Amino acid sequence: MKILELSEATAPLADYAKDLDQEPLILHVGGQPVAALMAIENADWETISLSNNPKFLAILERSRKRLREEGGISSDEMRRRLGLTS
């Protein structure tokens, strides 16, 4: 992992992106990380967008909490409810 003070990151973004397949780049201000540049593998635009969307992340957290508190149903039961059993 490469670490660089933000004020010292004066090269064009494309220059930093060239090396991301080898290691991520963490930018910091006074030792506090503020951004990360890393290679993206096996992801599409929608996946990237949703993984950073606060509303979507809140929905996931509510669902996880409900699963912990109330339990869930099996995939077989879900198929039965949807009429997908053969």
N, CA, C and O atoms as a GROMACS GRO file, in nm:
protein
  344
    1MET      N    1   0.085  -0.117   0.000
    1MET     CA    2   0.000   0.000   0.000
    1MET      C    3   0.090   0.123   0.000
    1MET      O    4   0.183   0.135   0.080
    2LYS      N    5   0.060   0.214  -0.091
    2LYS     CA    6   0.135   0.339  -0.098
    2LYS      C    7   0.057   0.447  -0.023
    2LYS      O    8  -0.065   0.455  -0.035
    3ILE      N    9   0.127   0.527   0.054
    3ILE     CA   10   0.064   0.633   0.133
    3ILE      C   11   0.127   0.765   0.092
    3ILE      O   12   0.249   0.777   0.082
    4LEU      N   13   0.041   0.864   0.068
    4LEU     CA   14   0.089   0.993   0.018
    4LEU      C   15   0.012   1.107   0.083
    4LEU      O   16  -0.111   1.104   0.090
    5GLU      N   17   0.084   1.207   0.129
    5GLU     CA   18   0.022   1.329   0.182
    5GLU      C   19  -0.050   1.398   0.067
    5GLU      O   20   0.007   1.414  -0.041
    6LEU      N   21  -0.173   1.439   0.089
    6LEU     CA   22  -0.254   1.500  -0.016
    6LEU      C   23  -0.185   1.620  -0.080
    6LEU      O   24  -0.191   1.638  -0.202
    7SER      N   25  -0.120   1.702   0.000
    7SER     CA   26  -0.053   1.820  -0.054
    7SER      C   27   0.063   1.784  -0.145
    7SER      O   28   0.106   1.867  -0.226
    8GLU      N   29   0.115   1.662  -0.134
    8GLU     CA   30   0.225   1.618  -0.218
    8GLU      C   31   0.178   1.544  -0.344
    8GLU      O   32   0.259   1.507  -0.428
    9ALA      N   33   0.049   1.523  -0.355
    9ALA     CA   34  -0.007   1.452  -0.471
    9ALA      C   35  -0.029   1.553  -0.584
    9ALA      O   36  -0.142   1.597  -0.609
   10THR      N   37   0.078   1.588  -0.650
   10THR     CA   38   0.072   1.693  -0.752
   10THR      C   39   0.074   1.640  -0.895
   10THR      O   40   0.058   1.718  -0.989
   11ALA      N   41   0.095   1.511  -0.912
   11ALA     CA   42   0.096   1.451  -1.047
   11ALA      C   43  -0.048   1.439  -1.098
   11ALA      O   44  -0.142   1.441  -1.019
   12PRO      N   45  -0.065   1.426  -1.228
   12PRO     CA   46  -0.200   1.402  -1.282
   12PRO      C   47  -0.258   1.271  -1.227
   12PRO      O   48  -0.184   1.176  -1.200
   13LEU      N   49  -0.387   1.267  -1.209
   13LEU     CA   50  -0.455   1.149  -1.157
   13LEU      C   51  -0.421   1.024  -1.238
   13LEU      O   52  -0.404   0.916  -1.181
   14ALA      N   53  -0.410   1.039  -1.368
   14ALA     CA   54  -0.378   0.925  -1.455
   14ALA      C   55  -0.245   0.861  -1.416
   14ALA      O   56  -0.230   0.739  -1.428
   15ASP      N   57  -0.150   0.939  -1.371
   15ASP     CA   58  -0.021   0.884  -1.329
   15ASP      C   59  -0.037   0.793  -1.207
   15ASP      O   60   0.026   0.688  -1.200
   16TYR      N   61  -0.119   0.834  -1.113
   16TYR     CA   62  -0.142   0.753  -0.993
   16TYR      C   63  -0.221   0.627  -1.028
   16TYR      O   64  -0.197   0.521  -0.970
   17ALA      N   65  -0.314   0.638  -1.120
   17ALA     CA   66  -0.398   0.524  -1.158
   17ALA      C   67  -0.318   0.414  -1.227
   17ALA      O   68  -0.357   0.298  -1.220
   18LYS      N   69  -0.210   0.447  -1.291
   18LYS     CA   70  -0.129   0.347  -1.362
   18LYS      C   71  -0.074   0.239  -1.270
   18LYS      O   72  -0.056   0.126  -1.313
   19ASP      N   73  -0.047   0.272  -1.146
   19ASP     CA   74   0.016   0.178  -1.053
   19ASP      C   75  -0.082   0.107  -0.960
   19ASP      O   76  -0.040   0.032  -0.872
   20LEU      N   77  -0.210   0.130  -0.978
   20LEU     CA   78  -0.307   0.074  -0.885
   20LEU      C   79  -0.321  -0.077  -0.894
   20LEU      O   80  -0.367  -0.140  -0.799
   21ASP      N   81  -0.281  -0.136  -1.005
   21ASP     CA   82  -0.288  -0.282  -1.015
   21ASP      C   83  -0.185  -0.349  -0.925
   21ASP      O   84  -0.196  -0.467  -0.895
   22GLN      N   85  -0.085  -0.274  -0.883
   22GLN     CA   86   0.019  -0.327  -0.795
   22GLN      C   87  -0.014  -0.306  -0.647
   22GLN      O   88   0.009  -0.394  -0.564
   23GLU      N   89  -0.068  -0.189  -0.615
   23GLU     CA   90  -0.102  -0.158  -0.476
   23GLU      C   91  -0.195  -0.038  -0.470
   23GLU      O   92  -0.190   0.049  -0.557
   24PRO      N   93  -0.281  -0.032  -0.368
   24PRO     CA   94  -0.369   0.085  -0.353
   24PRO      C   95  -0.288   0.207  -0.308
   24PRO      O   96  -0.178   0.196  -0.256
   25LEU      N   97  -0.348   0.323  -0.328
   25LEU     CA   98  -0.287   0.449  -0.286
   25LEU      C   99  -0.380   0.515  -0.184
   25LEU      O  100  -0.497   0.539  -0.213
   26ILE      N  101  -0.328   0.543  -0.067
   26ILE     CA  102  -0.403   0.611   0.038
   26ILE      C  103  -0.353   0.754   0.046
   26ILE      O  104  -0.233   0.777   0.061
   27LEU      N  105  -0.444   0.849   0.035
   27LEU     CA  106  -0.409   0.991   0.050
   27LEU      C  107  -0.448   1.034   0.190
   27LEU      O  108  -0.554   0.998   0.241
   28HIS      N  109  -0.361   1.111   0.252
   28HIS     CA  110  -0.390   1.155   0.389
   28HIS      C  111  -0.359   1.304   0.405
   28HIS      O  112  -0.285   1.363   0.327
   29VAL      N  113  -0.417   1.360   0.509
   29VAL     CA  114  -0.389   1.498   0.549
   29VAL      C  115  -0.347   1.492   0.695
   29VAL      O  116  -0.427   1.458   0.782
   30GLY      N  117  -0.222   1.525   0.720
   30GLY     CA  118  -0.171   1.521   0.857
   30GLY      C  119  -0.182   1.384   0.921
   30GLY      O  120  -0.205   1.374   1.042
   31GLY      N  121  -0.166   1.280   0.844
   31GLY     CA  122  -0.172   1.144   0.897
   31GLY      C  123  -0.311   1.084   0.900
   31GLY      O  124  -0.326   0.965   0.927
   32GLN      N  125  -0.413   1.164   0.873
   32GLN     CA  126  -0.552   1.115   0.873
   32GLN      C  127  -0.592   1.078   0.730
   32GLN      O  128  -0.592   1.166   0.644
   33PRO      N  129  -0.627   0.951   0.703
   33PRO     CA  130  -0.665   0.914   0.566
   33PRO      C  131  -0.790   0.989   0.521
   33PRO      O  132  -0.887   1.001   0.596
   34VAL      N  133  -0.788   1.038   0.397
   34VAL     CA  134  -0.903   1.112   0.343
   34VAL      C  135  -0.956   1.051   0.214
   34VAL      O  136  -1.070   1.079   0.175
   35ALA      N  137  -0.875   0.969   0.147
   35ALA     CA  138  -0.920   0.908   0.022
   35ALA      C  139  -0.833   0.787  -0.009
   35ALA      O  140  -0.719   0.777   0.035
   36ALA      N  141  -0.891   0.696  -0.086
   36ALA     CA  142  -0.818   0.578  -0.130
   36ALA      C  143  -0.842   0.559  -0.278
   36ALA      O  144  -0.955   0.570  -0.325
   37LEU      N  145  -0.737   0.529  -0.350
   37LEU     CA  146  -0.748   0.492  -0.491
   37LEU      C  147  -0.706   0.346  -0.500
   37LEU      O  148  -0.598   0.309  -0.455
   38MET      N  149  -0.792   0.265  -0.559
   38MET     CA  150  -0.760   0.123  -0.571
   38MET      C  151  -0.819   0.067  -0.698
   38MET      O  152  -0.919   0.117  -0.750
   39ALA      N  153  -0.756  -0.038  -0.748
   39ALA     CA  154  -0.806  -0.104  -0.868
   39ALA      C  155  -0.941  -0.168  -0.837
   39ALA      O  156  -0.966  -0.214  -0.726
   40ILE      N  157  -1.026  -0.170  -0.937
   40ILE     CA  158  -1.158  -0.232  -0.923
   40ILE      C  159  -1.162  -0.356  -1.011
   40ILE      O  160  -1.137  -0.349  -1.131
   41GLU      N  161  -1.192  -0.467  -0.949
   41GLU     CA  162  -1.202  -0.592  -1.023
   41GLU      C  163  -1.341  -0.651  -1.003
   41GLU      O  164  -1.398  -0.644  -0.895
   42ASN      N  165  -1.394  -0.709  -1.108
   42ASN     CA  166  -1.523  -0.780  -1.102
   42ASN      C  167  -1.636  -0.693  -1.047
   42ASN      O  168  -1.718  -0.740  -0.969
   43ALA      N  169  -1.641  -0.568  -1.088
   43ALA     CA  170  -1.748  -0.480  -1.045
   43ALA      C  171  -1.795  -0.396  -1.163
   43ALA      O  172  -1.716  -0.356  -1.249
   44ASP      N  173  -1.924  -0.370  -1.165
   44ASP     CA  174  -1.978  -0.284  -1.269
   44ASP      C  175  -2.017  -0.150  -1.206
   44ASP      O  176  -2.004  -0.131  -1.085
   45TRP      N  177  -2.065  -0.057  -1.288
   45TRP     CA  178  -2.101   0.077  -1.240
   45TRP      C  179  -2.206   0.071  -1.130
   45TRP      O  180  -2.196   0.142  -1.030
   46GLU      N  181  -2.308  -0.015  -1.149
   46GLU     CA  182  -2.416  -0.024  -1.052
   46GLU      C  183  -2.364  -0.074  -0.917
   46GLU      O  184  -2.402  -0.020  -0.812
   47THR      N  185  -2.279  -0.174  -0.918
   47THR     CA  186  -2.223  -0.227  -0.793
   47THR      C  187  -2.145  -0.120  -0.719
   47THR      O  188  -2.158  -0.105  -0.598
   48ILE      N  189  -2.064  -0.048  -0.791
   48ILE     CA  190  -1.984   0.058  -0.730
   48ILE      C  191  -2.073   0.168  -0.673
   48ILE      O  192  -2.052   0.216  -0.562
   49SER      N  193  -2.173   0.207  -0.751
   49SER     CA  194  -2.264   0.312  -0.708
   49SER      C  195  -2.340   0.271  -0.582
   49SER      O  196  -2.349   0.348  -0.486
   50LEU      N  197  -2.395   0.149  -0.581
   50LEU     CA  198  -2.473   0.104  -0.466
   50LEU      C  199  -2.387   0.085  -0.342
   50LEU      O  200  -2.433   0.110  -0.231
   51SER      N  201  -2.264   0.042  -0.359
   51SER     CA  202  -2.179   0.018  -0.243
   51SER      C  203  -2.141   0.147  -0.170
   51SER      O  204  -2.089   0.142  -0.059
   52ASN      N  205  -2.167   0.260  -0.232
   52ASN     CA  206  -2.138   0.389  -0.169
   52ASN      C  207  -2.262   0.475  -0.150
   52ASN      O  208  -2.252   0.593  -0.118
   53ASN      N  209  -2.380   0.415  -0.168
   53ASN     CA  210  -2.505   0.490  -0.158
   53ASN      C  211  -2.560   0.480  -0.015
   53ASN      O  212  -2.596   0.371   0.029
   54PRO      N  213  -2.568   0.592   0.058
   54PRO     CA  214  -2.613   0.587   0.198
   54PRO      C  215  -2.754   0.529   0.213
   54PRO      O  216  -2.779   0.457   0.310
   55LYS      N  217  -2.844   0.558   0.122
   55LYS     CA  218  -2.981   0.504   0.133
   55LYS      C  219  -2.980   0.353   0.118
   55LYS      O  220  -3.046   0.282   0.194
   56PHE      N  221  -2.906   0.302   0.019
   56PHE     CA  222  -2.898   0.158  -0.001
   56PHE      C  223  -2.831   0.090   0.119
   56PHE      O  224  -2.877  -0.015   0.163
   57LEU      N  225  -2.724   0.148   0.170
   57LEU     CA  226  -2.656   0.091   0.286
   57LEU      C  227  -2.746   0.090   0.408
   57LEU      O  228  -2.739  -0.003   0.489
   58ALA      N  229  -2.833   0.191   0.423
   58ALA     CA  230  -2.928   0.193   0.534
   58ALA      C  231  -3.031   0.082   0.519
   58ALA      O  232  -3.068   0.019   0.618
   59ILE      N  233  -3.076   0.057   0.398
   59ILE     CA  234  -3.171  -0.053   0.373
   59ILE      C  235  -3.107  -0.187   0.411
   59ILE      O  236  -3.170  -0.270   0.476
   60LEU      N  237  -2.982  -0.207   0.370
   60LEU     CA  238  -2.912  -0.330   0.406
   60LEU      C  239  -2.900  -0.346   0.557
   60LEU      O  240  -2.923  -0.455   0.610
   61GLU      N  241  -2.864  -0.240   0.626
   61GLU     CA  242  -2.848  -0.247   0.770
   61GLU      C  243  -2.981  -0.277   0.839
   61GLU      O  244  -2.985  -0.357   0.932
   62ARG      N  245  -3.091  -0.214   0.793
   62ARG     CA  246  -3.224  -0.244   0.850
   62ARG      C  247  -3.259  -0.391   0.828
   62ARG      O  248  -3.312  -0.456   0.918
   63SER      N  249  -3.229  -0.441   0.710
   63SER     CA  250  -3.259  -0.582   0.679
   63SER      C  251  -3.178  -0.676   0.767
   63SER      O  252  -3.231  -0.775   0.817
   64ARG      N  253  -3.051  -0.646   0.786
   64ARG     CA  254  -2.966  -0.730   0.871
   64ARG      C  255  -3.015  -0.728   1.015
   64ARG      O  256  -3.017  -0.832   1.082
   65LYS      N  257  -3.053  -0.611   1.062
   65LYS     CA  258  -3.105  -0.599   1.200
   65LYS      C  259  -3.232  -0.680   1.216
   65LYS      O  260  -3.249  -0.751   1.315
   66ARG      N  261  -3.321  -0.669   1.119
   66ARG     CA  262  -3.447  -0.744   1.126
   66ARG      C  263  -3.420  -0.895   1.123
   66ARG      O  264  -3.485  -0.970   1.195
   67LEU      N  265  -3.326  -0.937   1.041
   67LEU     CA  266  -3.291  -1.079   1.035
   67LEU      C  267  -3.238  -1.127   1.170
   67LEU      O  268  -3.274  -1.235   1.216
   68ARG      N  269  -3.153  -1.046   1.233
   68ARG     CA  270  -3.100  -1.084   1.364
   68ARG      C  271  -3.210  -1.094   1.469
   68ARG      O  272  -3.211  -1.186   1.550
   69GLU      N  273  -3.304  -0.998   1.466
   69GLU     CA  274  -3.407  -0.991   1.568
   69GLU      C  275  -3.523  -1.087   1.545
   69GLU      O  276  -3.576  -1.145   1.640
   70GLU      N  277  -3.562  -1.105   1.420
   70GLU     CA  278  -3.682  -1.183   1.390
   70GLU      C  279  -3.653  -1.316   1.321
   70GLU      O  280  -3.741  -1.401   1.311
   71GLY      N  281  -3.532  -1.332   1.273
   71GLY     CA  282  -3.501  -1.453   1.197
   71GLY      C  283  -3.544  -1.434   1.053
   71GLY      O  284  -3.594  -1.328   1.014
   72GLY      N  285  -3.525  -1.537   0.974
   72GLY     CA  286  -3.558  -1.528   0.833
   72GLY      C  287  -3.631  -1.652   0.787
   72GLY      O  288  -3.674  -1.734   0.868
   73ILE      N  289  -3.644  -1.666   0.658
   73ILE     CA  290  -3.707  -1.784   0.601
   73ILE      C  291  -3.609  -1.848   0.504
   73ILE      O  292  -3.519  -1.782   0.451
   74SER      N  293  -3.626  -1.975   0.483
   74SER     CA  294  -3.536  -2.048   0.394
   74SER      C  295  -3.565  -2.012   0.249
   74SER      O  296  -3.671  -1.959   0.217
   75SER      N  297  -3.469  -2.042   0.163
   75SER     CA  298  -3.491  -2.017   0.020
   75SER      C  299  -3.602  -2.107  -0.033
   75SER      O  300  -3.676  -2.067  -0.123
   76ASP      N  301  -3.616  -2.228   0.022
   76ASP     CA  302  -3.726  -2.316  -0.019
   76ASP      C  303  -3.861  -2.254   0.016
   76ASP      O  304  -3.956  -2.261  -0.063
   77GLU      N  305  -3.870  -2.194   0.135
   77GLU     CA  306  -3.995  -2.130   0.175
   77GLU      C  307  -4.025  -2.009   0.087
   77GLU      O  308  -4.140  -1.986   0.051
   78MET      N  309  -3.923  -1.932   0.052
   78MET     CA  310  -3.944  -1.817  -0.035
   78MET      C  311  -3.994  -1.863  -0.172
   78MET      O  312  -4.085  -1.803  -0.228
   79ARG      N  313  -3.935  -1.968  -0.225
   79ARG     CA  314  -3.981  -2.022  -0.354
   79ARG      C  315  -4.127  -2.066  -0.345
   79ARG      O  316  -4.206  -2.041  -0.436
   80ARG      N  317  -4.163  -2.132  -0.234
   80ARG     CA  318  -4.302  -2.176  -0.214
   80ARG      C  319  -4.396  -2.056  -0.214
   80ARG      O  320  -4.500  -2.058  -0.278
   81ARG      N  321  -4.358  -1.951  -0.141
   81ARG     CA  322  -4.443  -1.831  -0.131
   81ARG      C  323  -4.457  -1.762  -0.267
   81ARG      O  324  -4.561  -1.702  -0.296
   82LEU      N  325  -4.356  -1.770  -0.347
   82LEU     CA  326  -4.361  -1.707  -0.479
   82LEU      C  327  -4.419  -1.800  -0.585
   82LEU      O  328  -4.432  -1.762  -0.701
   83GLY      N  329  -4.454  -1.919  -0.545
   83GLY     CA  330  -4.512  -2.014  -0.640
   83GLY      C  331  -4.409  -2.070  -0.738
   83GLY      O  332  -4.443  -2.102  -0.852
   84LEU      N  333  -4.286  -2.080  -0.694
   84LEU     CA  334  -4.179  -2.125  -0.785
   84LEU      C  335  -4.140  -2.270  -0.762
   84LEU      O  336  -4.048  -2.321  -0.826
   85THR      N  337  -4.210  -2.338  -0.671
   85THR     CA  338  -4.178  -2.478  -0.648
   85THR      C  339  -4.232  -2.562  -0.761
   85THR      O  340  -4.336  -2.532  -0.818
   86SER      N  341  -4.159  -2.669  -0.792
   86SER     CA  342  -4.204  -2.756  -0.902
   86SER      C  343  -4.256  -2.887  -0.849
   86SER      O  344  -4.297  -2.973  -0.928
   0.00000   0.00000   0.00000
